[in-house]
Amino acid sequence: MLENIDLFSFLPKDSLAQLEIFCQERFLNTWEVLFSKWEDSTWMYIVKTWKLEVYDENKIYWYINPWDFVWEMALFSLDKKRTASVKAVEQTSIIVLLDFAIKELWQKHPEILLQIQDIIQKRETINKY
């Protein structure tokens, strides 16, 4: 399941299998809020089907499409709080992954952290326009 995600595509099968132990599938109804700005960030969410909208008040920042994830911005904030809200645009299937599992994984594979930083930079660039 996780091999479809670019962030994890290079990992050996045993590392992916270990990470999948910490995954759960969840379903969101149309316009259901996954999380709100300023909430604690303890889970990573991966879109499996349809998409999520990242927003703040009346501004839409971007969309999270299938096999992309949302969580990384709070990872690097000092207070570990969400920096925007996220809701389902349609009925959406997501994979929920505890953040400690990712943090443990990047200790073995530090290149994951570099990829996450790269993704943050790209999303911040998109947000400026």
Secondary structure, DSSP 8 states (H G I E B T S, - for coil): -GGGSGGGTTS-HHHHHHHHTTEEEEEE-TT-EEE-TT-B--EEEEEEES-EEEEETTEEEEEE-TT-EE-HHHHTSTT-B-SSEEEESSSEEEEEEEHHHHHHHHHH-THHHHHHHHHHHHHHHHHT-
